[in-house]
Protein backbone atom coordinates (compact mmCIF):
# COMPACT_ATOMS: atom_id res chain seq x y z
CA UNK A 1 0.00 0.00 0.00
CA UNK A 2 1.27 3.51 -0.80
CA UNK A 3 1.66 6.02 2.01
CA UNK A 4 -1.31 7.93 0.62
CA UNK A 5 -3.48 4.79 0.52
CA UNK A 6 -2.52 4.00 4.11
CA UNK A 7 -3.38 7.57 5.06
CA UNK A 8 -6.75 7.36 3.28
CA UNK A 9 -7.56 4.10 5.06
CA UNK A 10 -6.72 5.51 8.48
CA UNK A 11 -8.49 8.82 8.00
CA UNK A 12 -11.73 7.85 6.29
CA UNK A 13 -13.68 5.96 8.93
CA UNK A 14 -16.36 4.70 6.52
CA UNK A 15 -13.92 3.50 3.85
CA UNK A 16 -14.66 -0.20 3.24
CA UNK A 17 -11.47 -2.04 4.23
CA UNK A 18 -10.13 -5.37 5.39
CA UNK A 19 -6.75 -6.15 6.98
CA UNK A 20 -4.97 -5.58 3.65
CA UNK A 21 -6.54 -2.23 2.79
CA UNK A 22 -9.54 -0.95 0.84
CA UNK A 23 -12.06 -3.41 -0.56
CA UNK A 24 -14.16 -2.89 -3.66
CA UNK A 25 -17.38 -4.45 -4.91
CA UNK A 26 -16.73 -3.43 -8.54
CA UNK A 27 -13.59 -2.77 -10.61
CA UNK A 28 -14.61 0.86 -11.24
CA UNK A 29 -14.48 1.50 -7.49
CA UNK A 30 -10.84 0.40 -7.34
CA UNK A 31 -10.05 2.51 -10.40
CA UNK A 32 -11.68 5.61 -8.91
CA UNK A 33 -9.85 5.04 -5.62
CA UNK A 34 -6.51 4.55 -7.37
CA UNK A 35 -7.01 7.61 -9.54
CA UNK A 36 -7.74 9.82 -6.53
CA UNK A 37 -4.70 8.48 -4.67
CA UNK A 38 -2.47 9.00 -7.71
CA UNK A 39 -3.68 12.56 -8.32
CA UNK A 40 -3.15 13.39 -4.66
CA UNK A 41 0.33 11.80 -4.70
CA UNK A 42 1.19 13.88 -7.78
CA UNK A 43 0.12 17.10 -6.04
CA UNK A 44 -2.99 17.90 -8.06
CA UNK A 45 -4.84 18.45 -4.78
CA UNK A 46 -4.06 18.07 -1.11
CA UNK A 47 -5.48 15.56 1.30
CA UNK A 48 -7.24 18.40 3.14
CA UNK A 49 -8.89 19.50 -0.13
CA UNK A 50 -10.01 15.93 -0.80
CA UNK A 51 -11.49 15.50 2.68
CA UNK A 52 -13.31 18.83 2.47
CA UNK A 53 -14.78 18.09 -0.97
CA UNK A 54 -15.65 14.49 -0.04
CA UNK A 55 -17.35 15.56 3.20
CA UNK A 56 -19.45 18.11 1.33
CA UNK A 57 -20.42 15.50 -1.27
CA UNK A 58 -21.54 13.01 1.39
CA UNK A 59 -23.55 15.70 3.21
CA UNK A 60 -25.12 16.79 -0.10
CA UNK A 61 -26.11 13.20 -0.88
CA UNK A 62 -27.53 12.65 2.60
CA UNK A 63 -29.57 15.86 2.33
CA UNK A 64 -30.91 14.54 -0.98
CA UNK A 65 -32.07 11.31 0.70
CA UNK A 66 -29.08 8.94 0.54
CA UNK A 67 -29.58 6.60 3.53
CA UNK A 68 -25.77 6.20 3.82
CA UNK A 69 -25.80 2.41 4.14
CA UNK A 70 -22.34 2.03 2.68
CA UNK A 71 -23.42 0.85 -0.76
CA UNK A 72 -23.13 4.36 -2.23
CA UNK A 73 -19.73 5.16 -0.72
CA UNK A 74 -17.82 4.96 -4.00
CA UNK A 75 -20.52 6.91 -5.83
CA UNK A 76 -19.61 9.76 -3.46
CA UNK A 77 -15.94 9.06 -4.13
CA UNK A 78 -16.46 9.31 -7.90
CA UNK A 79 -18.58 12.47 -7.59
CA UNK A 80 -15.86 14.00 -5.43
CA UNK A 81 -13.19 13.06 -7.93
CA UNK A 82 -15.15 14.68 -10.74
CA UNK A 83 -15.73 17.85 -8.72
CA UNK A 84 -12.18 18.28 -7.51
CA UNK A 85 -10.55 17.80 -10.92
CA UNK A 86 -13.04 20.26 -12.37
CA UNK A 87 -12.40 22.79 -9.57
CA UNK A 88 -8.65 22.46 -10.11
CA UNK A 89 -9.03 23.00 -13.85
CA UNK A 90 -7.62 19.59 -14.76
CA UNK A 91 -10.67 18.99 -16.95
CA UNK A 92 -13.56 21.24 -17.87
CA UNK A 93 -17.12 20.25 -16.97
CA UNK A 94 -17.99 20.28 -20.70
CA UNK A 95 -15.09 17.96 -21.54
CA UNK A 96 -16.10 15.63 -18.71
CA UNK A 97 -19.69 15.55 -19.94
CA UNK A 98 -18.55 14.86 -23.50
CA UNK A 99 -16.26 12.03 -22.40
CA UNK A 100 -18.99 10.42 -20.29
CA UNK A 101 -21.31 10.51 -23.29
CA UNK A 102 -18.60 8.95 -25.50
CA UNK A 103 -18.26 6.09 -23.01
CA UNK A 104 -22.04 5.72 -22.74
CA UNK A 105 -22.37 5.46 -26.51
CA UNK A 106 -19.49 2.98 -26.68
CA UNK A 107 -21.15 0.88 -23.99
CA UNK A 108 -24.48 0.90 -25.82
CA UNK A 109 -22.97 -0.27 -29.10
CA UNK A 110 -20.74 -2.96 -27.56
CA UNK A 111 -22.11 -6.52 -27.70
CA UNK A 112 -22.69 -8.16 -24.33
CA UNK A 113 -19.58 -9.80 -22.96
CA UNK A 114 -17.19 -7.78 -25.11
CA UNK A 115 -14.83 -5.12 -23.76
CA UNK A 116 -16.05 -1.55 -24.14
CA UNK A 117 -13.67 0.56 -26.18
CA UNK A 118 -13.74 4.12 -27.42
C-alpha positions as CSV (number, residue, x, y, z in Angstrom):
1,X,0.0,0.0,0.0
2,X,1.3,3.5,-0.8
3,X,1.7,6.0,2.0
4,X,-1.3,7.9,0.6
5,X,-3.5,4.8,0.5
6,X,-2.5,4.0,4.1
7,X,-3.4,7.6,5.1
8,X,-6.8,7.4,3.3
9,X,-7.6,4.1,5.1
10,X,-6.7,5.5,8.5
11,X,-8.5,8.8,8.0
12,X,-11.7,7.8,6.3
13,X,-13.7,6.0,8.9
14,X,-16.4,4.7,6.5
15,X,-13.9,3.5,3.9
16,X,-14.7,-0.2,3.2
17,X,-11.5,-2.0,4.2
18,X,-10.1,-5.4,5.4
19,X,-6.8,-6.1,7.0
20,X,-5.0,-5.6,3.7
21,X,-6.5,-2.2,2.8
22,X,-9.5,-1.0,0.8
23,X,-12.1,-3.4,-0.6
24,X,-14.2,-2.9,-3.7
25,X,-17.4,-4.5,-4.9
26,X,-16.7,-3.4,-8.5
27,X,-13.6,-2.8,-10.6
28,X,-14.6,0.9,-11.2
29,X,-14.5,1.5,-7.5
30,X,-10.8,0.4,-7.3
31,X,-10.1,2.5,-10.4
32,X,-11.7,5.6,-8.9
33,X,-9.8,5.0,-5.6
34,X,-6.5,4.6,-7.4
35,X,-7.0,7.6,-9.5
36,X,-7.7,9.8,-6.5
37,X,-4.7,8.5,-4.7
38,X,-2.5,9.0,-7.7
39,X,-3.7,12.6,-8.3
40,X,-3.1,13.4,-4.7
41,X,0.3,11.8,-4.7
42,X,1.2,13.9,-7.8
43,X,0.1,17.1,-6.0
44,X,-3.0,17.9,-8.1
45,X,-4.8,18.5,-4.8
46,X,-4.1,18.1,-1.1
47,X,-5.5,15.6,1.3
48,X,-7.2,18.4,3.1
49,X,-8.9,19.5,-0.1
50,X,-10.0,15.9,-0.8
51,X,-11.5,15.5,2.7
52,X,-13.3,18.8,2.5
53,X,-14.8,18.1,-1.0
54,X,-15.6,14.5,0.0
55,X,-17.4,15.6,3.2
56,X,-19.5,18.1,1.3
57,X,-20.4,15.5,-1.3
58,X,-21.5,13.0,1.4
59,X,-23.6,15.7,3.2
60,X,-25.1,16.8,-0.1
61,X,-26.1,13.2,-0.9
62,X,-27.5,12.6,2.6
63,X,-29.6,15.9,2.3
64,X,-30.9,14.5,-1.0
65,X,-32.1,11.3,0.7
66,X,-29.1,8.9,0.5
67,X,-29.6,6.6,3.5
68,X,-25.8,6.2,3.8
69,X,-25.8,2.4,4.1
70,X,-22.3,2.0,2.7
71,X,-23.4,0.8,-0.8
72,X,-23.1,4.4,-2.2
73,X,-19.7,5.2,-0.7
74,X,-17.8,5.0,-4.0
75,X,-20.5,6.9,-5.8
76,X,-19.6,9.8,-3.5
77,X,-15.9,9.1,-4.1
78,X,-16.5,9.3,-7.9
79,X,-18.6,12.5,-7.6
80,X,-15.9,14.0,-5.4
81,X,-13.2,13.1,-7.9
82,X,-15.1,14.7,-10.7
83,X,-15.7,17.8,-8.7
84,X,-12.2,18.3,-7.5
85,X,-10.5,17.8,-10.9
86,X,-13.0,20.3,-12.4
87,X,-12.4,22.8,-9.6
88,X,-8.7,22.5,-10.1
89,X,-9.0,23.0,-13.8
90,X,-7.6,19.6,-14.8
91,X,-10.7,19.0,-16.9
92,X,-13.6,21.2,-17.9
93,X,-17.1,20.2,-17.0
94,X,-18.0,20.3,-20.7
95,X,-15.1,18.0,-21.5
96,X,-16.1,15.6,-18.7
97,X,-19.7,15.5,-19.9
98,X,-18.6,14.9,-23.5
99,X,-16.3,12.0,-22.4
100,X,-19.0,10.4,-20.3
101,X,-21.3,10.5,-23.3
102,X,-18.6,8.9,-25.5
103,X,-18.3,6.1,-23.0
104,X,-22.0,5.7,-22.7
105,X,-22.4,5.5,-26.5
106,X,-19.5,3.0,-26.7
107,X,-21.2,0.9,-24.0
108,X,-24.5,0.9,-25.8
109,X,-23.0,-0.3,-29.1
110,X,-20.7,-3.0,-27.6
111,X,-22.1,-6.5,-27.7
112,X,-22.7,-8.2,-24.3
113,X,-19.6,-9.8,-23.0
114,X,-17.2,-7.8,-25.1
115,X,-14.8,-5.1,-23.8
116,X,-16.0,-1.6,-24.1
117,X,-13.7,0.6,-26.2
118,X,-13.7,4.1,-27.4
